[in-house]
Amino acid sequence: MFKALVVEKDEGGKTHATVQELSDDRLPEGDVTVSVEYSTVNYKDGLCIGPGGGLVRHYPHVPGIDFAGTVLDSNDDRYPVGMKVVLTGWRVGEAHWGGYAQKASVKADWLTPLPDGLTTKQAMAIGTAGFTAMLAIIALENHGLTPDRGPVLVTGAAGGVGSVATAILGKLGYEVAAVTGRPETADYLKSLGATQIVPRSDLADPPQRPLDSETWAGCVDAVGGTMLARVLTQMKYGCSVASVGLAGGPQLPATVIPFLLRGVNLLGIDSVLQPPENRVKTWQRLATDLPMDKLESMIQTGSLADLPKLGADILGGQIKGRMVIDVNA
């Protein structure tokens, strides 16, 4: 038997999430069974714990798009019993049962060996949010970003992706401008490495002209919508925005002028279907480029029983930094 957070849907279409004891025969088929130690809370998790957001295909359902733990049983030589592993993406926790449980059974190709230097708790403090942040920074680097080109903007900076991006960029020597709508997070963001705090209101209005003053050498954008449109008008010549989220909405009320007259690049970042070799490289970069003391300062902890409230909190933008779930607490 093992504990899991199970989301069920009643005849009226309402969902209810409760911690339940399940037997091993409830686990889905998989190549590898993992003893889960930690998971985390992402925006998608909030959707899956609650109404589903169109992500959950079948009920009852165990959410949790990330987990880290130790291999219990394996049909794949790459993942022997006792190996520490991490999983993010592949629609686990959405279309497939996820990590809000003490055991998980998944395809071997979905797993990544835990890199040297990281614990399973640290891996879940990173999670999909931190993995996405690192992918965004690598993409910006591949398109010419270097510290001497000027300040890098991070939108939604107090959230999971933004917090990790700020800490990594700060360690790598970048001048980081952190955008937040919560003034009380300014000291927190500066402690992570932000050199400038930009009020969300400064970028909240639609662009008034197709090009504004050249300001930013790069941007990690978790907001999308009107803010992304405004940021595009302020990018320096030949510089890039890595788009990782849509907290401000999926629409982009922009023109093509920044692309045509300034050579601006808009880079789409997907973390769900990244191939295994990219995952290994990205996790290795996280192990070396993310300052662990900064990571520790982002962490809040919770249990399976806390998840219904935490799911609602993250949908309401009320979680700062990274929420790590100890599934055995």
SULFEN-V763717 format. One record per residue. SS is DSSP state (alpha for helix, beta for strand, coil for the rest). OMEGA is omega in whole degrees, 0 to 359 (none if undefined). NEAR is the number of other ideal C-beta (glycine too) atoms within 10 Angstrom. Layout:
BEGIN
SS,OMEGA,NEAR  SS,OMEGA,NEAR
END
This chain:
BEGIN
coil,177,10  beta,180,18  beta,177,18  beta,170,26  beta,184,29  beta,177,22  beta,179,23  beta,179,13  beta,181,16  coil,184,9  coil,178,5  coil,178,5  coil,178,8  coil,178,10  beta,180,18  beta,181,12  beta,179,21  beta,174,14  beta,183,17  beta,172,17  beta,181,10  beta,175,17  coil,185,8  alpha,181,11  alpha,175,5  alpha,179,17  coil,175,18  coil,176,12  coil,179,7  coil,179,20  coil,187,17  beta,173,25  beta,185,19  beta,168,28  beta,186,15  beta,178,29  beta,181,21  beta,169,25  beta,182,33  beta,182,30  coil,176,30  coil,180,28  alpha,178,23  alpha,178,21  alpha,177,31  alpha,178,21  alpha,185,19  alpha,175,27  alpha,182,28  coil,187,18  coil,177,16  coil,178,18  coil,182,14  coil,183,8  coil,185,17  coil,182,21  coil,187,11  coil,175,9  coil,357,13  coil,188,17  beta,172,26  coil,180,25  coil,179,32  coil,187,31  coil,179,29  beta,165,30  beta,175,31  beta,181,30  beta,187,27  beta,180,15  beta,178,21  beta,184,15  beta,186,15  beta,171,20  coil,184,10  coil,185,14  coil,180,7  coil,185,15  coil,181,19  coil,177,10  coil,180,11  coil,179,9  coil,174,16  beta,184,18  beta,176,25  beta,176,25  beta,168,28  beta,174,31  coil,181,20  coil,181,18  coil,169,15  beta,184,24  coil,176,30  coil,178,24  coil,181,13  beta,177,20  coil,191,24  coil,193,27  coil,177,33  coil,183,33  beta,179,27  coil,175,19  beta,175,23  beta,178,33  beta,189,19  beta,172,24  coil,181,16  alpha,182,17  alpha,180,13  alpha,185,20  coil,173,28  beta,175,22  beta,177,15  coil,182,20  coil,176,18  coil,177,9  coil,178,11  coil,170,22  coil,178,14  alpha,177,20  alpha,178,18  alpha,179,23  alpha,179,30  alpha,168,32  alpha,174,29  alpha,176,29  alpha,179,30  alpha,182,23  alpha,181,30  alpha,176,31  alpha,178,25  alpha,178,29  alpha,180,31  alpha,176,25  alpha,180,24  alpha,181,30  alpha,177,25  alpha,179,18  alpha,178,21  alpha,177,26  alpha,181,14  alpha,178,10  coil,167,15  coil,181,13  coil,173,23  coil,184,13  alpha,183,13  alpha,183,9  alpha,178,16  coil,187,17  coil,177,20  beta,180,27  beta,174,24  beta,179,33  coil,185,31  coil,194,26  coil,182,29  coil,177,25  coil,184,27  alpha,180,29  alpha,183,31  alpha,180,31  alpha,181,31  alpha,179,31  alpha,179,36  alpha,182,30  alpha,180,27  alpha,181,26  alpha,178,30  alpha,179,22  alpha,182,15  coil,174,16  coil,180,10  coil,168,26  coil,188,17  beta,174,27  beta,187,23  beta,180,29  beta,178,28  beta,174,23  coil,180,14  coil,184,16  alpha,182,10  alpha,179,9  alpha,185,21  alpha,181,16  alpha,178,11  alpha,182,20  alpha,177,27  alpha,179,16  alpha,178,15  alpha,179,29  coil,178,23  coil,177,28  coil,181,16  beta,175,13  beta,180,17  beta,177,17  beta,180,13  alpha,182,17  alpha,180,9  alpha,183,10  alpha,187,20  coil,184,15  coil,177,11  coil,179,11  coil,180,20  coil,179,8  coil,186,8  coil,177,15  coil,175,16  coil,180,15  coil,178,7  coil,188,15  coil,193,16  beta,177,20  beta,179,24  beta,178,30  beta,167,31  beta,188,32  beta,177,30  coil,189,29  coil,183,25  coil,174,20  alpha,183,18  alpha,181,19  alpha,178,25  alpha,178,25  alpha,180,20  alpha,181,21  alpha,181,26  alpha,180,26  coil,185,21  coil,182,21  beta,175,26  beta,182,18  beta,175,11  beta,184,13  beta,193,25  beta,171,24  beta,173,27  beta,183,26  beta,185,22  coil,185,27  coil,184,22  coil,180,16  coil,179,18  coil,178,20  coil,184,13  coil,182,7  coil,179,12  coil,182,14  coil,188,12  coil,171,19  coil,178,15  coil,185,10  alpha,179,15  alpha,180,25  alpha,186,14  alpha,186,10  alpha,179,12  coil,180,19  coil,180,13  coil,179,25  beta,173,18  beta,187,18  beta,177,19  beta,182,9  coil,175,22  coil,179,10  coil,190,24  coil,188,14  coil,176,9  coil,180,19  coil,185,8  alpha,182,13  alpha,176,8  alpha,179,13  alpha,180,21  alpha,180,13  alpha,182,14  alpha,177,23  alpha,176,21  alpha,176,16  alpha,178,18  alpha,182,23  alpha,183,17  alpha,189,10  alpha,178,15  coil,180,21  coil,186,14  alpha,177,14  alpha,176,8  alpha,178,18  alpha,180,23  alpha,182,12  alpha,179,15  alpha,196,24  beta,162,15  beta,183,14  beta,177,15  beta,182,18  coil,176,15  alpha,182,24  alpha,180,12  alpha,192,19  alpha,179,26  alpha,178,18  alpha,182,13  alpha,177,21  alpha,177,25  alpha,181,13  alpha,183,16  alpha,176,21  alpha,179,17  coil,178,9  coil,186,14  coil,180,11  coil,178,20  coil,176,18  coil,188,21  beta,178,26  beta,180,26  beta,180,24  beta,173,28  beta,186,16  coil,180,27  coil,181,14  coil,none,11
END
